[in-house]
Amino acid sequence: MYARGEGIVLNEPSVIALNSRSGEVLAMGHEAWQMIGRTPSYIVAVRPLRKGAITDFEVTQRMIRLLLQRVGVSRLNRPRVVICVPSAITAVERRAVTEAARRAGAADARLIEQPVAAAIGAELPINEPIGNMVIDIGGGTTESALISLGGVVALEAVRVGSFDIDNSIQGYVRREYGIAVGERTAEEIKIVLGSAAPTPDEVNAEVRGRELMSGLPKTVVLKPAEVREAIQEPVSAMVDSVLSCLAQAPPELAQDLIVQGIHLVGGGGLLKGMDIRLTEESDVEVRLVRTPLEAVVLGAGKVIEHYESVQAMFMDGGTHRR
């Protein structure tokens, strides 16, 4: 979360832990993330947002209210809120997001597309007649956008992201080794061993899980090459969406990209070798931006700082509606 005049005031994963018997919220953010896969059956740690869309409206509303409370918002000072959303969301999903924010205490809620916010956060000259291309790989979606003169010229979005890589790792370890590993372990495997292309200094790592046949704890050794093979499907889907966006680029802007390069943002962009793989497949240099995890929220922050002058950037402003 970014507050006007203050900068980033909160940086937490969008996870909430609930007591399913009483409906009470037990934890949120990092604290709730630690609970995933480690709680009694009546305590559930959930992600109310999946594939870039709200899966549980009630829980999302409560989470937004808690987030606003954490940064000092009360019933007396109802703020205007800007929310970054995937460009692939439908009109119904758009309304659900704004409604959840308003019910959680926002006076007004406006939406901005994540790749546009990412481009602003990465300090690209998006208002000039130059082709700026951003690839934003998030938890649930991968979006590629070509931006020029403040507007989206070409856009490709797929509902495949980092969580799909985690799922592929879980499925692979289950199939090949007969071991069940949790969501958090799968993410750790992705960070330590995962890669989209061969990289130097690759090392093997031990993975602990529960053997399906015996139900007992078991340790296996995984190699980076087999993890790369395991996540091939989601990574290829991401790469294909980038190539599809590039294919839509007008010739003049395509020329700009050869000079400017393509900018990679989002947590999924941190997957080792992702920039190398994208560069090889597209024949255009792909560079990870300086702050890939914060680029989107920093871009939204700049929009908040200049709220009155950037009305055309908002999705409901009519400019970028798909």
C-alpha positions as CSV (number, residue, x, y, z in Angstrom):
1,M,0.0,0.0,0.0
2,Y,1.1,3.5,-0.9
3,A,-0.2,6.6,0.9
4,R,-0.1,10.1,-0.7
5,G,2.8,12.1,0.6
6,E,4.2,9.1,2.6
7,G,5.3,6.5,0.0
8,I,4.9,2.7,0.6
9,V,3.4,2.3,4.1
10,L,2.5,-1.5,4.0
11,N,4.1,-4.4,2.2
12,E,2.4,-7.7,3.0
13,P,1.2,-10.8,1.0
14,S,-2.5,-10.9,0.3
15,V,-3.3,-13.8,2.6
16,I,-5.8,-13.8,5.5
17,A,-6.3,-16.4,8.3
18,L,-9.8,-17.1,9.5
19,N,-11.5,-19.2,12.2
20,S,-14.1,-20.9,10.1
21,R,-16.2,-21.6,13.2
22,S,-16.6,-18.1,14.4
23,G,-15.6,-16.2,11.2
24,E,-13.0,-14.2,13.3
25,V,-9.9,-12.9,11.5
26,L,-6.8,-14.3,13.2
27,A,-4.0,-12.9,11.1
28,M,-3.2,-11.2,7.9
29,G,-0.2,-10.8,5.6
30,H,3.1,-12.3,6.6
31,E,1.7,-13.7,9.8
32,A,-1.2,-15.5,7.9
33,W,1.3,-16.7,5.2
34,Q,3.3,-18.5,7.9
35,M,0.1,-20.4,8.8
36,I,-0.5,-21.9,5.4
37,G,-0.5,-25.7,5.7
38,R,0.2,-25.5,9.4
39,T,-3.2,-24.9,11.1
40,P,-5.9,-27.0,12.7
41,S,-8.8,-27.8,10.3
42,Y,-11.0,-25.0,11.6
43,I,-8.4,-22.3,11.0
44,V,-8.0,-21.6,7.3
45,A,-5.4,-19.4,5.6
46,V,-6.9,-18.2,2.3
47,R,-5.9,-16.0,-0.6
48,P,-9.1,-14.1,-1.4
49,L,-7.7,-13.2,-4.8
50,R,-6.8,-15.9,-7.4
51,K,-5.9,-15.6,-11.0
52,G,-6.2,-11.8,-10.6
53,A,-9.9,-12.0,-9.6
54,I,-11.8,-12.0,-6.3
55,T,-12.7,-15.6,-5.3
56,D,-14.3,-14.6,-2.0
57,F,-16.0,-11.2,-1.9
58,E,-16.7,-11.2,1.8
59,V,-13.1,-12.1,2.8
60,T,-11.7,-9.6,0.2
61,Q,-13.8,-6.8,1.7
62,R,-12.6,-7.7,5.2
63,M,-9.0,-7.8,4.1
64,I,-9.2,-4.4,2.4
65,R,-10.9,-3.0,5.5
66,L,-8.0,-4.4,7.7
67,L,-5.4,-3.0,5.3
68,L,-7.0,0.5,5.5
69,Q,-7.2,0.3,9.3
70,R,-3.5,-0.7,9.5
71,V,-2.6,2.5,7.8
72,G,-4.8,4.7,10.0
73,V,-8.0,5.0,7.9
74,S,-11.2,5.2,10.1
75,R,-14.8,6.0,9.5
76,L,-14.0,9.7,9.9
77,N,-11.4,9.9,7.2
78,R,-12.7,8.0,4.2
79,P,-9.9,8.1,1.5
80,R,-10.0,8.0,-2.2
81,V,-8.4,4.7,-3.3
82,V,-6.6,3.6,-6.5
83,I,-6.4,-0.1,-7.0
84,C,-4.2,-1.9,-9.5
85,V,-6.0,-4.7,-11.3
86,P,-5.1,-7.1,-14.2
87,S,-6.0,-5.8,-17.6
88,A,-7.8,-9.2,-18.3
89,I,-10.5,-8.7,-15.7
90,T,-14.1,-8.5,-16.8
91,A,-16.6,-5.7,-16.2
92,V,-18.3,-7.8,-13.4
93,E,-14.9,-8.4,-11.7
94,R,-14.1,-4.7,-12.0
95,R,-17.4,-3.8,-10.3
96,A,-16.6,-6.4,-7.6
97,V,-13.2,-4.8,-6.8
98,T,-14.6,-1.2,-6.6
99,E,-17.6,-2.4,-4.5
100,A,-15.4,-4.3,-2.1
101,A,-13.2,-1.2,-1.6
102,R,-16.2,1.1,-1.1
103,R,-17.8,-1.2,1.4
104,A,-14.4,-1.5,3.3
105,G,-14.4,2.3,3.9
106,A,-13.1,4.0,0.7
107,A,-14.9,7.2,-0.3
108,D,-14.1,6.5,-3.9
109,A,-12.3,3.6,-5.7
110,R,-10.7,3.9,-9.1
111,L,-8.9,1.2,-11.1
112,I,-5.7,1.3,-13.1
113,E,-4.3,-1.5,-15.2
114,Q,-1.2,-3.2,-13.6
115,P,1.1,-2.9,-16.7
116,V,0.3,0.9,-17.0
117,A,1.1,1.3,-13.3
118,A,4.2,-0.8,-13.7
119,A,5.4,1.3,-16.6
120,I,4.9,4.5,-14.5
121,G,6.7,2.9,-11.5
122,A,9.6,1.9,-13.7
123,E,9.9,5.5,-14.8
124,L,9.3,4.8,-18.5
125,P,8.5,7.8,-20.7
126,I,4.9,6.6,-21.4
127,N,3.5,10.0,-22.4
128,E,6.0,10.4,-25.3
129,P,5.5,8.9,-28.8
130,I,7.9,6.1,-28.0
131,G,7.2,2.4,-27.7
132,N,7.5,1.3,-24.0
133,M,6.8,-2.4,-23.4
134,V,6.3,-3.9,-19.9
135,I,5.9,-7.5,-18.9
136,D,4.3,-7.9,-15.5
137,I,4.4,-11.5,-14.1
138,G,2.3,-11.6,-10.9
139,G,1.0,-14.4,-8.7
140,G,-2.1,-15.1,-10.9
141,T,-1.6,-13.3,-14.2
142,T,1.1,-12.4,-16.8
143,E,0.5,-9.2,-18.7
144,S,2.4,-7.7,-21.5
145,A,1.6,-4.2,-22.6
146,L,3.0,-1.9,-25.3
147,I,2.4,1.7,-24.2
148,S,2.8,5.0,-26.2
149,L,1.5,8.5,-25.7
150,G,-0.1,7.5,-22.4
151,G,-2.3,4.7,-23.8
152,V,-2.1,1.0,-24.3
153,V,-1.4,0.2,-28.0
154,A,-1.1,-3.6,-27.7
155,L,-2.0,-5.9,-24.8
156,E,-1.8,-9.6,-24.1
157,A,-2.9,-11.0,-20.7
158,V,-3.1,-14.7,-19.6
159,R,-4.3,-16.0,-16.2
160,V,-1.0,-17.8,-15.6
161,G,1.5,-16.6,-13.0
162,S,3.8,-17.5,-10.2
163,F,1.2,-19.6,-8.3
164,D,0.9,-21.8,-11.4
165,I,4.7,-22.5,-11.2
166,D,4.2,-23.5,-7.5
167,N,1.4,-25.8,-8.5
168,S,3.5,-27.4,-11.2
169,I,6.3,-28.1,-8.7
170,Q,3.9,-29.6,-6.3
171,G,2.4,-31.9,-9.0
172,Y,5.9,-32.9,-10.3
173,V,7.2,-33.9,-6.8
174,R,3.9,-35.8,-6.2
175,R,4.1,-37.7,-9.6
176,E,7.9,-38.4,-9.7
177,Y,8.7,-39.0,-6.1
178,G,5.3,-39.9,-4.5
179,I,5.8,-37.0,-2.0
180,A,3.3,-34.3,-1.0
181,V,4.7,-30.9,-0.4
182,G,2.9,-27.8,0.7
183,E,2.3,-24.4,-1.0
184,R,5.1,-22.8,1.0
185,T,7.6,-25.5,0.3
186,A,6.8,-25.4,-3.4
187,E,7.5,-21.6,-3.4
188,E,10.8,-22.2,-1.6
189,I,11.8,-24.8,-4.3
190,K,10.9,-22.3,-7.0
191,I,13.1,-19.6,-5.4
192,V,16.1,-21.9,-4.8
193,L,16.0,-24.3,-7.7
194,G,13.5,-22.8,-10.2
195,S,14.7,-21.3,-13.5
196,A,13.3,-20.5,-17.0
197,A,16.7,-21.1,-18.7
198,P,20.0,-22.7,-17.6
199,T,22.0,-20.4,-15.3
200,P,25.5,-20.6,-13.9
201,D,26.3,-22.0,-10.4
202,E,23.3,-24.4,-10.3
203,V,23.1,-26.5,-7.2
204,N,20.9,-29.4,-6.1
205,A,18.8,-29.1,-2.9
206,E,17.1,-31.4,-0.4
207,V,13.3,-31.3,-0.3
208,R,11.3,-32.7,2.6
209,G,7.7,-33.8,2.4
210,R,5.2,-36.5,3.3
211,E,5.4,-39.8,1.4
212,L,2.0,-40.6,0.0
213,M,2.2,-44.4,0.4
214,S,3.5,-44.6,4.0
215,G,2.4,-41.2,5.2
216,L,5.8,-40.8,6.8
217,P,8.2,-37.8,6.3
218,K,10.7,-38.3,3.5
219,T,13.6,-36.3,2.0
220,V,14.6,-36.3,-1.7
221,V,17.2,-34.4,-3.7
222,L,16.0,-32.2,-6.6
223,K,18.1,-30.9,-9.5
224,P,17.5,-27.5,-11.1
225,A,17.2,-29.2,-14.6
226,E,14.2,-31.3,-13.5
227,V,12.5,-28.4,-11.8
228,R,13.0,-26.4,-15.0
229,E,11.3,-29.2,-16.9
230,A,8.5,-29.4,-14.3
231,I,7.6,-25.7,-14.7
232,Q,8.0,-25.7,-18.5
233,E,4.3,-25.5,-19.2
234,P,3.4,-22.3,-17.2
235,V,6.7,-20.6,-18.3
236,S,6.0,-21.4,-21.9
237,A,2.5,-19.9,-21.6
238,M,4.0,-16.7,-20.2
239,V,6.6,-16.5,-23.0
240,D,4.0,-17.1,-25.7
241,S,1.8,-14.3,-24.3
242,V,4.8,-11.9,-24.6
243,L,5.5,-13.0,-28.2
244,S,1.8,-12.5,-29.0
245,C,1.9,-9.0,-27.7
246,L,5.0,-8.2,-29.7
247,A,3.3,-9.5,-32.8
248,Q,0.6,-6.9,-32.4
249,A,3.1,-4.0,-32.3
250,P,2.9,-1.4,-35.1
251,P,6.2,-1.4,-37.1
252,E,7.4,2.0,-35.9
253,L,6.9,1.1,-32.2
254,A,8.5,-2.4,-32.8
255,Q,11.7,-0.5,-34.0
256,D,11.7,1.5,-30.7
257,L,11.8,-1.7,-28.7
258,I,15.0,-2.9,-30.4
259,V,16.6,0.3,-29.0
260,Q,14.7,0.6,-25.7
261,G,14.4,-3.0,-24.8
262,I,11.5,-4.6,-22.8
263,H,11.1,-4.1,-19.1
264,L,10.2,-7.0,-16.8
265,V,8.4,-6.4,-13.5
266,G,6.5,-8.4,-10.9
267,G,7.6,-11.2,-8.5
268,G,7.5,-13.8,-11.3
269,G,10.1,-11.8,-13.1
270,L,12.5,-12.8,-10.4
271,L,12.5,-16.4,-11.5
272,K,16.1,-17.1,-12.4
273,G,16.8,-17.0,-16.2
274,M,13.4,-15.5,-17.0
275,D,15.0,-12.4,-18.6
276,I,17.4,-14.7,-20.6
277,R,14.6,-16.9,-21.8
278,L,12.5,-14.0,-23.0
279,T,15.5,-12.3,-24.7
280,E,16.3,-15.5,-26.6
281,E,12.7,-16.1,-27.7
282,S,11.9,-12.5,-28.7
283,D,15.2,-11.3,-30.1
284,V,14.7,-8.1,-28.1
285,E,16.7,-7.4,-24.9
286,V,14.5,-8.0,-21.8
287,R,15.7,-6.3,-18.6
288,L,14.5,-6.7,-15.0
289,V,13.6,-3.3,-13.6
290,R,15.4,-2.0,-10.5
291,T,12.4,-2.6,-8.1
292,P,10.4,-5.4,-9.8
293,L,8.2,-6.2,-6.7
294,E,7.3,-2.6,-6.0
295,A,7.1,-1.2,-9.5
296,V,3.3,-1.5,-9.7
297,V,2.5,0.1,-6.3
298,L,5.1,2.9,-7.0
299,G,3.4,3.6,-10.3
300,A,0.0,3.7,-8.5
301,G,1.6,6.0,-5.9
302,K,2.6,8.5,-8.7
303,V,-0.9,8.4,-10.0
304,I,-2.2,9.2,-6.4
305,E,0.3,12.1,-6.1
306,H,-1.0,13.6,-9.4
307,Y,-4.6,12.3,-9.0
308,E,-6.4,15.3,-10.6
309,S,-4.2,15.3,-13.8
310,V,-4.3,11.6,-14.6
311,Q,-8.0,10.9,-14.8
312,A,-7.6,9.4,-18.3
313,M,-5.3,6.7,-17.0
314,F,-8.2,5.0,-15.0
315,M,-9.9,2.0,-16.5
316,D,-13.3,3.5,-15.7
317,G,-12.2,6.7,-17.4
318,G,-13.0,4.9,-20.7
319,T,-9.5,5.0,-22.3
320,H,-8.3,1.4,-21.7
321,R,-11.5,-0.5,-21.6
322,R,-11.1,-3.8,-23.5
